[in-house]
Amino acid sequence: MENIQIGKVVIVRDSFLTENERDLKGQKGIVRMLYDADPTDEQTQDEVMVEWTPETLDGFEDDYFYDAFDQEVSWTSYILPAEVLEQTDEKLDEFELAWKKQEIFTRLFLDGLGREGKLIIKAFEKPVDPAVKMPMDCWLDYLNESLRFPVKCKVCFPYDEEDGPLQENCRVSLTGLNGVDRNLGVLAEVEYHGKPYILPLQDLTGGDGYSKDGKYLDAYGLWLVCIS
């Protein structure tokens, strides 16, 4: 897999059929993860996770997105054998990609999300320059304006014990937000037993039932799942 690098745009050079018999030949994506073959784990070939380019997303019919959504798999990315891919010299505009995903999500999925959907809409009410801000930045601004810090929360992600003292169901205090990370999303500043930690915000849920602040966290988490 020496000819394929993370962050580069690749094209599906050879015919490759999805489970729904769609041929992905000619589609393009940006390399996000590399998985080396591991016979001990029944992975017999090198694999690559690509995130589809805006051009490729535009070319898919809506059924592609609906099928992925119904099967609870990603509609924005795909894992492919490295042998069917060829690296290109093309550049990807990350801002264009982020807003293309937001456009498709809004058009196809937002109406069916009920109460959380209404909060998601509010996160994008203010006009922004899409060449300067990403959708995640809109969430950072919206949550900073809406949450009443500190917020009582619980950790909802099953961390490994070696990751530290924070474990699933630990009660923490969300004291603020610490910017955004492309891979992790909005970052949360929390306190646990008097010590500060930084976690992905989606790893937290409201700690006191369905509180107003908990609704914002749930809406953000749902949006993040839906565009992944």
N, C-alpha and C positions, 0 to 999 in steps of 0.2 A: 504494500500500500504506500510505497515511498513516493509515488507520483501524485498522491492526493493529500492535500493539506487542509487543516481546519481554517475556515474563513475564506476559502476559495470557492468560486462558482464551478459547478460540474454539470455535465449534460448526460442524460441517460442515453448512452451510445447504442446499446443493443436492445432488442425487444425484451420487455419484462412485464408480466401480467400480474395485476393485483388479485386478491381473492375474489373480486367481483368481475374478473376477466377484462379489466381495463389495461390497455397497453400503455406503459409510461415512456416508451421510446420517444426521445426528442424533448422531454421535459427537463427543466433546469432547476437547480437548487444550490443553496450555499451550504458548505460542509460545516456541520455543528459538532459532530462527534465521530470518532473512529473506534471500531471494535475489532480487535485482532482475533483471528480464529483461535478457538480454545477447545480442542477435542475433549478435554475433561468435562466441559460444560455443554457438550453436544453442539457447539458452534463450529461447523466444519469449514467455514469460509470467512474471509475478512468482510466486514460490513461497515456501512457508512450511513449515519443519520444526516439527511439533508433537510433544510427548511426551504420550501418552494419559493421561487422568486415571484415578484409581482406579475411578471409576464406569464408565468406558468399558472398562477392562481386565476388570472383573467381568462385563461384558455379552458379551464375546467368547467364542465356543466354543473349546475346546482346539485344534481344528484350525487356528484362526488362528495360534496360537503355534507349533504344530508345523510348519506350512507355512513360516512366516518363518524358523524355526530351520534347516529343511532347505535353504532357499534362501540361507542365510547373510546374511540381511538383518535389520534391527532389528525386534523384535516389540513394542518399547516406544514406538516413534515412527514417524512417517510424513511424507513430503514431499508437500504438496498445493498445487494452484493457489490463489493468494490469492483468486481470484474466487469460489470455492465456500465461503469461510469468512466467518463473522460474529463479531466480538468481543463478549464478554459482560462482565457486571459480577461474575461469580463469582470467588471466591477459591479458591486451591489450597493445601492443606496438604502441603508438601513432605515432611514426615515420613511422612504417610499414604501418599503415592505411593511413597516409597522402600521401605517395608515391604510394600506391595502387590506391587511387582516381586519382592521377595525371596520372598514367599509363593508366587507363581506359579512362579518359578524352582525353588524347593525341591520343589514338588509335581510338576512336569512333567519337569525336566531333571537334577536332582541325582543320581538313582540311576544314570545312565548315564555318570558321569564318572570312575569307577574310583578310582585312587590319589589323584588331585587332589581328587576329590569328598570323600574321607574327611578331607582337610585343611580343605576348605571347611566341612564340618560342625563341625569343632573351633573355627572362628572364631566360631561362633554358639552355643557351648555355654553360655556364661554368661548368666544372665538380665539383661535390660536394660529400661529404661523406653523404649518406642518413641516417646514424646512428647518425650524428651530426647536420645536417641542414635539416629543413623541406622545402617544396615548398614555404611557406610563407616567409622564410628567404631569398630565392633566389629573391623574389620580392622586399624585402627590399633593398638588395644590388643593384639590377638592377635599381630601382627607384632613389636611392641615387646617382647613377652614371649618370642617364639620365636626371633627372629634373633639371631645372635651377632656383634655388630658388632666390628670392621669386616668387611664381606662383600665378597669379590672378585666383581665383576660385569663384564658387557659391555653396552654400549649396543646395543639391538636396534631402534632407531627410526631411519629414514633422514632425519635432519635436513638442511636445506639448508645450504650452506656459509656463507651470510650469518647463520645462527643462532648461529655461534660455533665454537670449536675442537672441541667434542664432536660426533663423527660416529659413524655406525653402526660397530660392532665395536671402538670405543675401550674399553680396559680401565680401569675406574674402581674406586674403593673406596667402598662404601656405608657411611657413617659414622653415619647415624641417619635418623630420620623427622621430618618437619617439618609435621605436621598433615594436614588434608584440604582439598580444594577440590572444590566441587560438580561442576565440569566436568572437572577433571583427576584427581580421585581422591586417593589417598594421595601425598604429596609426599616425595621422597627427597633427603637431603643426601649429596652425593658429593664426592670429591676426585679431581682429574685433574691430574697433574704439579704436585702441591702446592697447587692452587687449588681453592676450594670452589665448588660449583654446586648448584642445586636443580632436580630433574627430576621429572616424573611417574614414580611407581614402575613403572608398566607398561612404561616405556621401557627397563627393565633386565632382564637375564637372568643366571642364575648363570654365573660366569666359569670355573669348574673342573669342567666336566662336570655330572653329575647329583648335586650335593652336597645335603646336608640343607637348607642355606639356600636353594639353588636351587629345591628343591621348593616351599618356601613362596612364592617369587616366582612360580613357574609357576602354582600354585593360585590366587593372587590375580589374576594376569593372565587366567586362564581364567574365573574368576567374573565379572570385569569385562566380558569379551566377552559372556558369556552373559546378563547382565542389561541389555545395551545395545540 
